[in-house]
Amino acid sequence: MLRFEVLGPVRVCADSGELTLPPKPRALLAVLLAARGRPVTVERLLGELWPDGAPSTASATLQMHVSALRKVAGDRVRTAPGGYQLDLDGAGFDAAEFEDGGDLGLWRGDAYDGVAAGPSVAADAARLTEKRLAARLRWAEQALDQGRHAAAATELAGWAAEQPTDESLARLLLLALYRSGRAGEALGAFGRTVKALQDLGARPGSELEALAAAVRRQDPTLDRPAPGLPAQRNRFIGRRAELDRLLGLLGETRLLTVVGPGGAGKTRISLEVAREIAGEYDTVHIVELAEHRDGPLALRVAAAAGIREEPGIPVLDTVIAQLSGRMMGPAPQEPETADGPGNPTGRVLMVLDNCEHVRAEAADLAHALLAACPGLRLVATSREQLGLPGEVIFTLGGLAIPSPGVADPRADAVRLLADRVAAARGGTGLSSAELEVAAELVRRLDGLPLAIELAAARLRALPLAEIMSRLDRRLDLLKGTSPVARHQTMRAAIDWGYDLLDLPQQELLRLLGAFAGGFDLAAAEAVYGDDPLDPLTQLVDRSMVEWRDGRYRLIETIRAYARERLAGEERVRAYRGLVGLWESRLAAPPPSDGPQHTAWLSGIAADHDTIVATIDWSLRDGDPERGLTIASGMWWYWWIAGRMLEGREWLGRALDAAPSAAPALRGRALRAAAALARNSGDLAQARTLGEQCLATFRAVDDRTGVLAALNNLLITAQAQEDYPASLEFGREAIRAAEEAGDKRMTAAASNNTAGTLRCMGRLDEAEPLFTRALDGFRELGDRRGEAAALSNLSTTDRRRGRHAPAREAMLAALRIYTDLGITEGQLDAVEGLAQLDIAAGDAAGGLRLLALAERERAALGAPSFTPDEIADKESAEATARAGLGTAERAAIYREADALTLSDVVNALLK
């Protein structure tokens, strides 16, 4: 396979190595590569190859150079109308690979180095150089965020030497050196930047000056903030000896597992360990696994560490790349130094909490992370060890208790009880008369913190002596009944609390075990089947249920206990209640009103774990068709939340589990799966699913479903640039919608079909359809559709040179998208306004908006997929860059990084 390279000296490589090209054919190749496969006229080629004026024999000479290039590139050099073009399909091209993935290791020197060609090559070289700088800055900023200061300093020093006047590189270099403990070198780097600028008659900007001043005074605000940890809900009592031992072990091993019975405080002491040594690490991540039900554990790690899924890349690979410093996407792959990107020095502490129910998977995850991330240390909590080589086990028992017959108030267990009693009694702690009973109580509870907490909570309603007598009976009853010895005392502690409940409270607690996370009152009613307010309030009072941030929640140990007791018909009743609840809540489409839409998303996010647990139960033990209904209703959330992979997996499972589902339901699910596939970049799978959806609806003559499927397919085919098929789908959709009198689908199909016509350059045919769609959406009051049609009409007006109405329409679309809270629509509008700015001569303003939109799209996981919009945006960006100098472009990208989308939108809508 041929490979074309321009990130350094221009060359062509085959499997046998580099192929020889004379200078002029090499320059011709450079011009064709800069065109990215588009035709280049002979007139333009002559101007490019002979920028100072072509000789009279230039045309004949050009043919000779084309012939020489064909000897190397073969029939990839094609004759085009009026000129030539280079077919890049199936060939390697380093510039395209860099622009797609940001791999800095592809660079071998300056872009198009050594080629004497005209303005198009110079413009492409400048554009690629700018992208290289942006990729370097992104990598360096991420390295600093992850605490890999020494690695960042090494790379930045080399880059700053290449571009000594670039203040963005200088700023990051100063920060990296300072955080590496090299303040003197940081000031030296600042001095070199100042001198380089002075040689050009310039001075450093105020931001760089301020940073240097902060380095001189060793401003503490320059230090990297300590990693965030969950806030303490109450005081941590005792455990000093255990803490010291754990801290010592953690300094000697990379995997430390804290094991012990439920309620021993494994989570709490692990968090305290992390809190005490957070300053010694560059990043601390707390990964809670208790709610995990299905799928790879790496999804939980990614969520805890703020690592976003990347389409087409396994989540574990993305997590490893982020934690190890081998950055994906814009990460550099240039030759590594001893302290470079491939060998990070940043230290990461991760707590994998509650591994017992996924022990094997947690062991596999820990093994993979430790093998690939040399700067990582893991603390795991579990009821049993993970079983990995090199794992150090720390067994955590109860708190220190008084010796038999001794009422020692200084014992940790008694101190904890006294502290919690004071909280339960409004500040009144244990009396001296209660100390002896308290000492006996904590001894009988084996000093287990959760049992002590529960006992203290009971003191709001019962005397200490009565609690002790109840606990005595329960301990005697349960002694030795569990096959796992470490469960015995915790089971007793929860059993006595459970025994204090009346029958309605016990029943509700069992039923609440069906929830995988928090819940609201209506959800509790769905599993209870009656008004749960009174028993739920009593459960809160008795610390069996937590009330926090407007939602109820069972702590994990109580939840596990409730789940264990939830069995038989009662379990079926609970999950059927949840199935009905989510069927009802997800039956209607998400609200289009902005605040209501935001609230809907927030509510679904809070209930997500319970929803997928309900889907899972339906597919395994209940009614798979109802599980498919819920999964179909979740697709919009999975899309907006950037969890397309998860959504596709659940929809795939549900479709497989319910092959005989009603065609209308199956069709909706296929359509949802196709949409998720398309918006995650898998156009081939989207097409396959879309065609299955259409066939499903056609088989039962479901006209409404057929309309939806056709509309879905026309968009997918359009994204694939299969315009004939897209037009066929679109025209059929319009005809069918008109026949059915479906005004909304008529408008939608008109809008999307017009988009395909616009992609084909047939504006005269597209414009009336866009106008028809706009009128239809407005008549229906469909504001989201109205905004889409306005945006499309704006693009058409801009293409025709009617810039004033184009701006008016795009601003109207932006206002609607903002009111509805639809971020992707806002980005479409911002990009459209940026192109209008560039066309009006405001290259700086337009480029700033495009840079902001590109950043926000990456964060949202919503790449553009409409071909002509992509081409328009790229053309506008190239025009803007060509009209600006290197320093101006760098300043614009820095300004864009400092902006937020809301700030920009507010400014545009003023």
N, C-alpha and C positions, 0 to 999 in steps of 0.2 A: 504494500500500500504506500502511495506517495504521501509525503508529509511536507507541508509548506510552513516555513518559520520566518517571522519578521521581528521577534522580540530579541534583537541583537542583529548581527549581520544576516541579510536576507539569504535564504538558502532553501534548496529542495533536497529532501532525503528520501531514499528508498531503503528497502531491507538491507541492501549491501553497503549503505552509507551515503554520504553527501554526494550529490551529482554536480558536475562542473557546469558553470554558466558564465559566459563572458559578461563584462560590465553592462552593456546596453540591454541585452536580453534580461539581465537581472533587474535592471531598472524598469523594464517593461513589466516583468513579473510583479514588481512592487506596486506599480500603478493598478494592475488588475486585482491584486490582493486587497489593496486599499478600497477597491470598489465592492468587495465582498460578494463577488459572483454576479454583480449587475453589469450590463453591457457598457462599454466605454467607446465612444465614437472615435474614429480615426483623427478627426480634428483635435479632440481633446488629448489623445495620445501624443500627437505631434507636439502640442503645447507642453505636455508633461515631460517628455523626453528631451525636448530642446527648449527649455524655458526662456533662453535668451534669443530665440528666433530659429525657426526650422530652416535648414538649407533647402535648395531647390530639389535636391535628390531625396528629401526626407521620406516621402511616401514609399519610394522603392526600398529605401533602407529599412523602413519600418517593417515591410513585408519580410525582409531578410531576417530581422530580429524575431519576428513572429515564428518564422521557420525554425530558427535556432532554439527558441523556447519550446516549440513542439517536440523537438528531439528529446527534450528532457521530460516535459509534462504530457506529451502525447496528445490524444484527442480531447483532453481537458481544456485545451486552448481552442475555443470555438469561435467561428465567425458569426457575428450578430449583425442585425440590421444597422448598417453604417459604421460598424466597428468590430470589436472583439470582446469576449468575456471568458472568464476562467470558471470552469465547473468545479466547485468545491464539494459537491455531494459525495460523501463516502471517503473523502480525503481527510487527513489530519491537518489542522491549522492551529498553530499555537495561540494566535491572537484571539480566535473564537473561544478556545478552551479557557484562556485566561479570563475573558469577559464573562463566561458562563460560571466558572468556579473560583476565580480570584487566586489561582495558584501562582504565587510569586516565584516559585522554583522554575517556572517556564522561561524566565527572563535570563538571557545570556549577555546582555549589554544594553545599549540604547536601542530603541525601536528603529527599524530600517537603517541600522548603522552601515555607513559606507556606500549608501545608494544615492546617486546624484539624480534626483527626479524632481518633479514640480510640486505645485501647491497641494494636490490631493494627498500625496504621500506625506508631505510635511504636516498637513492637518491631521491625518490619521496617526502619525507618530506622536504629535502633541496630545491628541486625545488619549492614546494608550498610555503615554507617560503620566498624564493626569490621573488616569484610573489606577496606575501603579502606585502613585503617591497616595491616593485615597485608600487603596488596599493596605499599604504599609501603615497608614495612620490608624485604620480600623484594627489591624492586628496589634499594634502597639498599645492602643487604648484598652483592648480586651486583655492583653497581657498584664497591664497595670491593674485593671479591675480584678484580675485573678491573683494578683500578688506576685507575678513572675517578674520582679523588678530587675534582677541581674540580667536575665535573658533579654528583656526589653532594652536595657541599656546597651548591651553588646550590639544588637541589631541596629538600634537607632544611631549609634555612633558611626557605623559605616554608612548608613543612609544620609546622615547629616553631612558627612564628608563629601558625598556626591552633590548635595544640594545645600551648601553652607548658608545661603540666605533664606531658606525656608523656615519661617518662624514656627510653623505648626510642628515640624520635626524637632526644632530646638526646644520648644516648650515640653514636649513629651520626654526628650532626652534629659532635660534638667530634672524633671520629676522622677524619672527612673533612677538616675544616679543618686539623687537625694534619698530616695526610699531604700536604696541599696547601701546606705551609710557612707556615701562618697560625695559629701557636700562640696569639698574642695574641687573635685573634678567637675561637678555641676557648674560651679562658678567659672571654671576654666572654659567649659563648653559655651557658656553664655558670652564670655569675652571673645571667643572665636567668631561667634555669630555677629556680635557688634562690629568687629573689625571687617568682616565680609560685607556687611551692610554699608559701613563707612566708605569702603572702596567704591561703592556704587553711589555715594552721596546720599545715603539714607540712614535712618535711625530705627532701632527696634520699636515695635509697637508698645503701647502702655501695658498690655496684658503680659508680655514677656518681661518687661521691666519690673512689673509688680511681682512676678514669680521669682525673679532673681533676688529682689529685696527680701521676699519671704524666706528664701534659702539662706540668705546672710544672717537673718535673725533667728533661724531655725524655728520658724512659725509652726506650732503644733498642728495647725489646720492642714498642713501639707502631708501629715502622716495618713496612711490609709486607715479609714474607719474600721473599728473592730467589727468582726462578723456579727450579724444579727442573730439573736437567740430569743426563744419565746420568753415573754415576761413571766416572772414568778407570781403565781396566784396567792401564795402565802409563804411564810418563812420556812427555810430549810433548817431542820433541827438535827444536830448531832452528825454522826457518820464521819468525823474528822479522820479517824484512823483508816477507815475504808477509802476515803478520798485520797489521802496521801499514798496509800498502797496502789490505787488505780493510777494515779499520776506517775508513780515510779514505773509501773509496768508499761504504761503507754510510751514512756521514753525508751523502752527496750524492744518493743514489738510493733508491727504494723497492723496486726489484727488482734484486738482484745474483745472477748465476748463475756458479757456480764450475764450470768445465768442465775436462776433462783425461782422460787414459787411465785405464782400470781399474787400481787399485792406487796411484794417485798420492797418495791421502790426502785426497780431496775431503771425505768425511764428517768425518774427524778434524779438519781445519783449520776446517771450518764450526762444529763443536761448540766448538772453542777460541775462535773469534770470539764465539760466543754466550756462552761462559763469561766472557770478559773484559768484556763490556758488559751482562751480565744486570742489573746494578744500575741501568742507565739506562732499562730497560724495566719495564713493570708486569707483563707476562706474556711468557713464552717457551715456545713449543710446538715440539717436535721431531716431525715427521711422517715416518715411515719408509715409503717406497713400494715398496721392493724386493720385498716379498711380495705386492703387490697383483696380483690376477689378473683380477677382473671386477667390474662394478658401478661406481657413481660414486666418484670419488676423495674426494668430500666425506665419505664414510663413514669413511675413514682419518683425515681431519682431525678429525671429530667424536670419534672414539675417542681420538686423541692429546690433544685439548683437554678431554676429559671432558664432551662435549656429548651429551646423550641424544636419541635420535630421538623425535620427537613424532608421534603418529598423525595422518595426513592432511596433514602438512606436509612438503614436500620437504626432504631433509636439507641441501642447500646453503642453502636459505632460513634454516633454523635456525642453521647455522654462521655465516652472514653476520650474522644478528640478534645472535648472542652476541658475535661479535668486534667488531662495530661499535658495540655498546651499545644498538642498537634492540631491546630485549629483547622476546621473544615471551612469550605466556602472561601472567604477572603483570607484565610490563613496563609502565611508564607511558607514556601517549601524551598527557599534558597539554601545554598550550602550552609550547613549548620556549624556553628562554633561549639566549643566545649560547653558553653552555657547558653546555647541558642534555642530556637523554638522547639527542637526535637528533644531537648534534654532540660525540661523546666526545673527551676529551683524553688518555685512556689510551693508552699506546704498547704495541704488541704486536709482538714479533719472532717470526717463524715460519721454521723451516728445513724445506723440502721436499726430502727426501733421496732420491737414486737415482731421478731422473725419466726416465732414458733410455728405458726400455721402455714408458713411457706419456707420451711427450713431448707429443703433441697434447692429450691430456686434461689434463695438468699445466699446459700453457699456458692452456687455457680456464679452469681453476680459478684460476690465478694472476691472470688478467685480471679474473675476476668478483670475487675477494676484494679486489684492489687498488682496483677501481672503487667498491666498496660500503663499504670499511672504511678511512677516511682515516687512522687511527692505526696502520695495519699496515705493517710492512716485511718483505719476503720475501728469504730467501737460499735459492737452489735449487742442488742439485748434480746434474750430469748429464754424460753424455759428449758432449752437444752442446747448444747454446743452445736456449732455448725459442722464440725468434723473435718476441718481443713488442716493441712500441714502447716506448722508454724503458729497455729492459733493458740493464744494464751487464754486460759479460762479463769475467770474470777467468780467464785460462788458467793452470791449475796444472800445472807440470811436476814433475820429480823434485827431490829435495833437492840442496842445493849439494854439488858433488863436487870433489875435488882436481884440479888441473891435471894433464895427462898427465906422468907421470914424477915427480910430487910425492906423497909419502905424508904428507899433512897431517892429523894427528889431530883438528884443530879443525873440519874441514869437517863440515857437518851430516850428510851421508850416512854418513861414517865414525863420527861420534859415535853415530848411531842403531845402526849395526852393532855397535859396541863395547858399547853398553848392552844390546842384546838377546843378544849373545854371553855377556856376564856372567850374564844371567838363565838362559840355557840351560846354562851350565857350573857353575851353583851358586855364582856370585860371581866366577869367574875370567874376566877380560876378555881382550882381545886382547893378545898379547905384542908387544914391539917388533919381533920378527922377522916377525910376521904383518902389520905395518902396510902394507908395500908391496903385498902380495897383496890385502889388504883394500881399499886405495885403488883398485886395478885392478878388483876385483870390483864395487864400487859404481859405478864409471864404466861398466862393461859393462852394468850393470842400469839405467843412466840415472838413478840415484839414486831409483828408485821405491820408496817405503817398504814396500809389501807384498812386493816381491821381496827386499828386504833382510831383512825379517822371516823370510821362508821360508829364506833362505840361512843366517841365524843359527841357526834351528831345526835345520837339517841338521848343524850343527857338533857336536851331541850324539853323532853317529854317524860322521861323516866328517871328515877333515882339510880345512882351508880350501883347500889346493892342489887336492885332488881335486874339490871342489865347483866350483872355478874351471874345471878342465879339462872337466867335464861340461857346465857352462854354456856354455863356448866352442863345443862341438860343437852344442848345441841352438840357440844363437843363429845360428850360421852356417846351420843347416838351415832355420830358419824365416824368415830375413830376407826381407822383401818378399812373403811369401805371403798376408798379410792385405790385403784391399782397403781397410781403414781403417788408416791409418798408426799412429794412436795405440794400436792394439791390439797392435802387433807385439811390443814389449818385454814387455808384461804376459803375453802368450800364451807367450813364451819362458820367462819366470820360472815360470809354472805348469807348462809342459811339462817343464822339467827336474825339478821336484819329482815330477811324475807319472811320469817315466821312472825315478825311483829306486824306485818301488813294484814289488813282484812282481805276477804276473798276477792272483792272487786279490784283492790290494789294489786294483789298477787296476779290476777288474771291479766290486768293491763300491763304489768311489768313483763310477763311472759310474751305477750303480743308485741311489745315494743322491741323485743329482741329481733324482730324482722327488719328493723331499720339498720342500715349500714353507716349512718351518720346522724346528723341532727334532723329535727323534724318540727313542724308547726302543729297547732292544735287540730286543724282540719285533717292532717295526715294521721294523727293519733286517733281521731274519730273513725277514720277509714278502716283501721285495723281492729278497733274496739267494737265498732258497730253501734255505739251509743255515745252520749255526751260524756267525754272523759275528763272534764275539767276538774271535778272534785277529787277523784282518785289521783289524777296527775299532779294536782297541787300538793296533795299529801305525800306523794313520792318525792317531789322536790323538797318538801320540808324535811323529809327523812334521808336526804342525800343519796337516794337511789337514782334520782334523775337530776341533771343539772339544768338550770335556766340561765342562758348566757347569750347576750347580743340578740335578744328577741326570738331565740329558738331553744327548744329542749334538746337534751342530749344525754345518753347513758355513757358513763365512763366505761372503758373497754372491758374491764373485768366483770362489771355488772352486766354489760351487754352479752358477754360470752356465757355468763350464768343463765341469763334469760333465754338465750338461744338454745341452750342445752335443755331447758325445761319446755321449750316450745316444740311440740311434737304432734303427730297424728293429725286429726281433723282440725285442731286448734291452729297448727302451723298452716294448713291449707287455707283456713279462714283468714289468717293474717295476710298471707300473700295474695289471696283473691281480693282482699280489700285494697291492697296496694296496686294490684293490676287495674282494678276499677278506678282508683284515684288517678293513676297516670294516664289511663285511657281518656278520662274526662279532662284532665288538665292539658293534655297535648292534642285534644281533638281539634280545637280551633287553631288556626295559624297564628304565629306570633303577632302581637299588636303592632301596628305600623306607627303609632304615636311614639315620638322619641323617648320621653321619660318612662312610658309604660313598657316600651321595648327594652330599655335598659333594666328596668325592674324585673321583667320576664327572664332575661338572660341571667341576672344575679340569682334569681330564685332557682332556676334550673341548675346552675353551677353548685349551689348549696345542697341540692338534693341529688346531685349526679350519681353518687355512689349507691344510694338506695334505688334509684331508677334502674341502673344497670343490674343491680342484684335482683330486681323484680323481673327484668327481661330474662336474666339467667334462669330464675326459677321457672318462668313460663316455658322456656325452651326445654328445660330438663324434666320438670315434674308437673307442670300445669298445662296450659293451652298454648302451644307454639304460635298459633295464629294471633292470639292476643299479644304475645311477645313481639311478633312482627309489627303489630299495630303501634305499640309503644316505640319500638326502634324507628319506625317510619316517622313518627312525630318528633323524634329527637334530632333529625338530620340538620335542621337549621342551627341548633345550638352547636353541634359538632363542627359545622362549617364556620360559624362566626368565632368560635373559641379556638380555631386553628387546630382542632383535634380530628382532622379528616381521616387519618389512618384508623383511629379508634372507631369512628363511626362506620367506616367501611367494613371493619371486622365484625361489628355487631350486626349490621345489616346482612352481611354475608352469612353469618351463622343463622340468623333468623330466617333468611330465605331458604337455606338448606333444611332447616328444621320444619318448615311449613310448606312443603312442595304443593300441597293441595289447598292452599289458602285461596280465598275468594279472589277471582281475577282482579277486581278493583283494588283490593288491598295489595296483592302481589305487584300489580302494576305501579302503585304509588311507591312501594318499597324499591322497585327497580329504578324508578325515576330518581328517587332520593340518592340511591347508590351511584347512579350515573352522574348526578350533579356533584357529589363529593369527589368522585374520580376525576371529573373534568377540572374542578377547582383545585385539586392537588397536583395537577399536571399530567395525569394519566389519561391522555385523550383516547388512546386505543381501547382501554377498558371502558371508558365512558361511552364510546361508540357501541361497543358490544352490549353493554347493559341497556343503553338506550334503544337498540334494535330489539332486544328481548322484551323491553317494556312495551314498545309499539306492537309487537306480535301478540303479546298477552291481551292488550286491550282490543285489538282487531279481532281476535279469535271469538270474543263474546260481544262484538259490535258495541263496545262501550265508547260512544262518541266523545264524551267529555275526556275520557282517558286518552283516546287517540289524539285528540287535540293537544293535550299536555305533552304526550310523548313526541309528537311531531315538532312541537316548539322546542323541546329539549334537544332533539336530534339536530334541528337546523342550526342551533348554537354550537353544538359539538362539531358538526361538519364544517361550519364556518371557521372554528378555531383550527381545524386540521387543514384549512385552505382547500377543502373539497367543495368548491363553490357550486358546481352543477348539482351535486346531491343536496347541498344546503338549500339551493333555490327550489328544488323539487319538493323537499320537505316543507319549506315555507309556503309555497303556493298552494300545496294541498291543505296545509293548516288554515290558510286564509279562506279557501273555498269551503272547507268543512265548518269553520266557525261561522261564516256567513249563512250557510244553510241551516245551522243549528240556532241561529239568532243569538250566539254567545258574544256579546259586545266586548267583554274583557279579553277573551282569547283572540277576537278579531284584531283588537288593538295590539295585543302582545305579539301575535304572529306578523302583523304589519310592521311593527317596530323592528323585530329581529330579521325579517326578510329584507327590509330596507338596509339593514346593516350589512348583509351579504352583498347586495347590489353596490353599496358604497365601497366595500372591499374590492370589488371588481372595477371600480372607477365609473360606474354607471349612475352618476349623480342625478341626472334628469329623471331616472326612474325611481331612485331612492327617496328623493325629497318629498314627493306627494305621499308616499307611504308613511314617512316619518310624521308628516303633518296630520294624516289620518289617525295615526296612533295617538298623537298628542290630543287631538280633539276627543277621541274615544276615551282615553284615560281621564281627561278632565270631566267629561260627562258622567263618568262612573265615580268620580271623587277618589280615584286611585292615585295618590300623590307620589308613591314610589315609581309607578309607571310613567306619570307625568314628568318626573325628574329625568328618567332615562330617555324619554323622547326629546325633551329639551336639550339634553346633552348631545344627542345624536344630531339634532337640527343645527346646533351650534357648530359641530364639526363640519357639517355640510356647508354652512354659511362661510366658515373659515376657508374651506377648500375653494370656494367660489370667489374669495376676496371680499366678502361682505363682513368686515370685522366688527362693526358696531352692533348689528343684530346678533352676531355670534357671541360677543361678550355679554350682551344683555341676557341671552338665553342660558349661557353657562352659569352666570351669577344666580339666575332664578333656580337652576337645577341645584347649585350648591346650597342655596338657602333651604330648599326642601329636604335634601339629604341631611343637612345639619339638624333641622327640626325633627327628623325621624331617627337621628342617631345612627345612620348607616355610614360607617367609616369608609368602606370601599367606594361608595358613591361619592363621598367627599373627595377622595383621592382622584377619581376620574375627572371631577370638575376642576380641581386644582391643576391637574396636568393640562386640561384644555385651556385654562386661563394662562398658564405658563407659555403655551405655544402662541397664544395671541400676543402676549407681551413680547416674545422674541420676534414675531412677525412685525410688531410695531417699532422694533429697534431697541427694546429694553432687554438686551442679552443678559445682563447681570440679574435683573429681577426674575426673568423667566428661568434661568439656570438655577437660581436659588430655590424656586418653587419645585422644579423637577427633582433636585437633589433631596429636598424634604420628602416629596412623594415617594421616591425610590426607597428611602429609609423606612418610611411607614409601611409600605407594601411588604418589605422584607419582614418587618416585625409582625404584621398581620398574617403573613403566609398566603397572600392573595396576589399572585403575579397577574399581569395583564395577559389576556389570551386572544384578543381580537386583532387579527393580523394588521389591518390598515392603521389601527390606533397605535400599535407598536411601531410601525414604520414611521408614522407622523412624529411620534415622540422622539425617536432616534434621530430623525432628520432635524427637528428643531433643536435638539441638544447639540448636534454637530455644528449647526449654524451658530448657536450661542457661544460654544467653545472657540470656534474659529474667530469670532469677533473680540475675544478677550485674551489678554496676556496670561502667562503662567501664574504670576503672582496674584493677578485679579481672580483667576479661577480658584486658586487655593483659598483666598480670603472668602470667596462666596461659599465654598463648601464648609468652611469653618462657621460661617454665619448660619448656614442651614442646619448644622449640627446643634446650634444653640437654640433653634426655634422649636416650638411645639406645634402640632397640627392645629390645636384649638386657637393658639395665638394667630396663626396665619389665616385661618378661616374667619376669625372675628375681624381681622384687619381687612380682608377682601370684601366682607359684607357690610362694612361701615357705610 
